[in-house]
């Protein structure tokens, strides 16, 4: 298990490292959380997020 998760903004492509221990409820297979808009790109509308494994395959949030 890795000790961090990559946060990725799908709009501006900015990436940031997120400590896995900050949110222990995220499954171990999640390597990246892709957001439709990061805090810098947020325009006040509802954003979405997708959980991805190390191969880029989407992981269910259920």
Backbone as JSON Lines, residues from 0, in Angstrom:
{"i":0,"aa":"X","n":[0.85,-1.18,0.0],"ca":[0.0,0.0,0.0],"c":[0.89,1.24,0.0]}
{"i":1,"aa":"X","n":[0.51,2.22,-0.83],"ca":[1.25,3.48,-0.85],"c":[0.78,4.36,0.3]}
{"i":2,"aa":"X","n":[1.61,5.29,0.68],"ca":[1.29,6.18,1.79],"c":[0.62,7.46,1.34]}
{"i":3,"aa":"X","n":[0.47,7.62,0.01],"ca":[-0.17,8.83,-0.49],"c":[-1.07,8.54,-1.69]}
{"i":4,"aa":"X","n":[-1.92,9.5,-1.97],"ca":[-2.84,9.46,-3.1],"c":[-2.57,10.72,-3.91]}
{"i":5,"aa":"X","n":[-2.63,10.62,-5.23],"ca":[-2.46,11.79,-6.07],"c":[-3.83,12.41,-6.32]}
{"i":6,"aa":"X","n":[-3.95,13.71,-6.07],"ca":[-5.15,14.46,-6.41],"c":[-4.89,15.14,-7.75]}
{"i":7,"aa":"X","n":[-5.8,14.96,-8.7],"ca":[-5.6,15.46,-10.06],"c":[-6.81,16.27,-10.49]}
{"i":8,"aa":"X","n":[-6.56,17.51,-10.94],"ca":[-7.62,18.36,-11.48],"c":[-7.74,18.11,-12.97]}
{"i":9,"aa":"X","n":[-8.91,17.69,-13.42],"ca":[-9.11,17.39,-14.84],"c":[-9.19,18.65,-15.69]}
{"i":10,"aa":"X","n":[-9.41,19.8,-15.07],"ca":[-9.52,21.05,-15.82],"c":[-8.14,21.69,-16.06]}
{"i":11,"aa":"X","n":[-7.39,21.95,-15.0],"ca":[-6.1,22.63,-15.15],"c":[-4.9,21.68,-15.11]}
{"i":12,"aa":"X","n":[-5.15,20.4,-14.83],"ca":[-4.12,19.35,-14.8],"c":[-3.18,19.46,-13.6]}
{"i":13,"aa":"X","n":[-3.47,20.32,-12.64],"ca":[-2.63,20.44,-11.45],"c":[-2.74,19.14,-10.64]}
{"i":14,"aa":"X","n":[-1.63,18.72,-10.05],"ca":[-1.62,17.53,-9.2],"c":[-1.04,17.88,-7.85]}
{"i":15,"aa":"X","n":[-1.51,17.15,-6.86],"ca":[-1.08,17.38,-5.49],"c":[-1.06,16.04,-4.77]}
{"i":16,"aa":"X","n":[-0.14,15.88,-3.84],"ca":[-0.05,14.65,-3.05],"c":[-0.94,14.8,-1.81]}
{"i":17,"aa":"X","n":[-1.69,13.75,-1.5],"ca":[-2.61,13.73,-0.37],"c":[-2.23,12.54,0.51]}
{"i":18,"aa":"X","n":[-2.03,12.79,1.78],"ca":[-1.64,11.72,2.7],"c":[-2.8,10.75,2.91]}
{"i":19,"aa":"X","n":[-2.56,9.49,2.64],"ca":[-3.6,8.46,2.77],"c":[-4.15,8.39,4.19]}
{"i":20,"aa":"X","n":[-3.31,8.59,5.19],"ca":[-3.75,8.49,6.58],"c":[-4.75,9.59,6.96]}
{"i":21,"aa":"X","n":[-4.84,10.65,6.15],"ca":[-5.8,11.72,6.42],"c":[-7.24,11.26,6.19]}
{"i":22,"aa":"X","n":[-7.42,10.22,5.39],"ca":[-8.76,9.7,5.09],"c":[-8.7,8.18,4.98]}
{"i":23,"aa":"X","n":[-8.68,7.48,6.11],"ca":[-8.53,6.02,6.09],"c":[-9.7,5.28,5.43]}
{"i":24,"aa":"X","n":[-10.78,5.95,5.13],"ca":[-11.94,5.31,4.48],"c":[-11.75,5.1,2.99]}
{"i":25,"aa":"X","n":[-10.72,5.67,2.4],"ca":[-10.47,5.48,0.98],"c":[-9.79,4.12,0.79]}
{"i":26,"aa":"X","n":[-10.33,3.27,-0.07],"ca":[-9.77,1.93,-0.26],"c":[-8.31,1.95,-0.69]}
{"i":27,"aa":"X","n":[-7.57,0.92,-0.32],"ca":[-6.14,0.81,-0.62],"c":[-5.84,0.84,-2.12]}
{"i":28,"aa":"X","n":[-6.76,0.35,-2.96],"ca":[-6.48,0.28,-4.39],"c":[-6.57,1.63,-5.09]}
{"i":29,"aa":"X","n":[-7.07,2.66,-4.41],"ca":[-7.18,3.99,-5.01],"c":[-5.8,4.66,-5.01]}
{"i":30,"aa":"X","n":[-5.31,5.0,-6.21],"ca":[-4.01,5.66,-6.35],"c":[-4.18,7.13,-6.7]}
{"i":31,"aa":"X","n":[-5.29,7.47,-7.38],"ca":[-5.54,8.85,-7.83],"c":[-7.0,9.2,-7.61]}
{"i":32,"aa":"X","n":[-7.24,10.41,-7.17],"ca":[-8.59,10.95,-7.13],"c":[-8.62,12.09,-8.13]}
{"i":33,"aa":"X","n":[-9.41,11.95,-9.19],"ca":[-9.52,12.95,-10.24],"c":[-10.76,13.8,-9.99]}
{"i":34,"aa":"X","n":[-10.55,15.1,-9.89],"ca":[-11.64,16.05,-9.67],"c":[-11.94,16.8,-10.96]}
{"i":35,"aa":"X","n":[-13.2,17.13,-11.19],"ca":[-13.54,17.9,-12.39],"c":[-12.98,19.31,-12.28]}
{"i":36,"aa":"X","n":[-12.87,19.84,-11.05],"ca":[-12.33,21.18,-10.81],"c":[-11.69,21.2,-9.43]}
{"i":37,"aa":"X","n":[-10.47,21.73,-9.35],"ca":[-9.8,21.87,-8.06],"c":[-10.25,23.16,-7.37]}
{"i":38,"aa":"X","n":[-9.68,23.44,-6.23],"ca":[-10.06,24.66,-5.51],"c":[-9.73,25.92,-6.3]}
{"i":39,"aa":"X","n":[-8.73,25.89,-7.15],"ca":[-8.38,27.06,-7.97],"c":[-9.32,27.23,-9.16]}
{"i":40,"aa":"X","n":[-9.86,26.13,-9.68],"ca":[-10.73,26.16,-10.86],"c":[-12.21,26.25,-10.51]}
{"i":41,"aa":"X","n":[-12.54,26.09,-9.26],"ca":[-13.94,26.03,-8.83],"c":[-14.69,27.29,-9.23]}
{"i":42,"aa":"X","n":[-15.78,27.11,-9.93],"ca":[-16.6,28.25,-10.36],"c":[-17.94,28.3,-9.61]}
{"i":43,"aa":"X","n":[-18.04,27.55,-8.52],"ca":[-19.26,27.57,-7.71],"c":[-20.27,26.51,-8.09]}
{"i":44,"aa":"X","n":[-20.07,25.83,-9.19],"ca":[-20.96,24.76,-9.62],"c":[-20.53,23.47,-8.93]}
{"i":45,"aa":"X","n":[-21.38,22.45,-9.0],"ca":[-21.05,21.17,-8.39],"c":[-20.0,20.45,-9.22]}
{"i":46,"aa":"X","n":[-18.97,19.96,-8.56],"ca":[-17.92,19.21,-9.23],"c":[-18.13,17.72,-9.04]}
{"i":47,"aa":"X","n":[-17.32,16.95,-9.72],"ca":[-17.38,15.49,-9.59],"c":[-15.98,14.99,-9.26]}
{"i":48,"aa":"X","n":[-15.92,13.79,-8.73],"ca":[-14.64,13.14,-8.49],"c":[-14.73,11.69,-8.9]}
{"i":49,"aa":"X","n":[-13.61,11.17,-9.36],"ca":[-13.51,9.76,-9.75],"c":[-12.31,9.17,-9.03]}
{"i":50,"aa":"X","n":[-12.46,7.94,-8.56],"ca":[-11.37,7.22,-7.92],"c":[-10.75,6.29,-8.96]}
{"i":51,"aa":"X","n":[-9.42,6.33,-9.08],"ca":[-8.72,5.52,-10.07],"c":[-7.66,4.66,-9.39]}
{"i":52,"aa":"X","n":[-7.46,3.45,-9.91],"ca":[-6.4,2.59,-9.39],"c":[-5.09,2.95,-10.08]}
{"i":53,"aa":"X","n":[-4.02,2.24,-9.79],"ca":[-2.7,2.54,-10.33],"c":[-2.64,2.41,-11.85]}
{"i":54,"aa":"X","n":[-3.56,1.65,-12.44],"ca":[-3.61,1.47,-13.9],"c":[-4.55,2.45,-14.58]}
{"i":55,"aa":"X","n":[-5.16,3.38,-13.82],"ca":[-6.07,4.35,-14.38],"c":[-7.49,3.86,-14.53]}
{"i":56,"aa":"X","n":[-7.78,2.67,-14.01],"ca":[-9.13,2.11,-14.09],"c":[-9.97,2.66,-12.95]}
{"i":57,"aa":"X","n":[-11.21,3.06,-13.23],"ca":[-12.08,3.64,-12.23],"c":[-12.46,2.61,-11.17]}
{"i":58,"aa":"X","n":[-12.43,3.03,-9.92],"ca":[-12.78,2.21,-8.76],"c":[-14.13,2.71,-8.24]}
{"i":59,"aa":"X","n":[-15.04,1.79,-7.93],"ca":[-16.36,2.16,-7.42],"c":[-16.23,2.84,-6.07]}
{"i":60,"aa":"X","n":[-17.03,3.87,-5.83],"ca":[-17.05,4.56,-4.55],"c":[-18.11,3.98,-3.6]}
{"i":61,"aa":"X","n":[-18.77,2.92,-4.05],"ca":[-19.81,2.29,-3.22],"c":[-19.22,1.49,-2.08]}
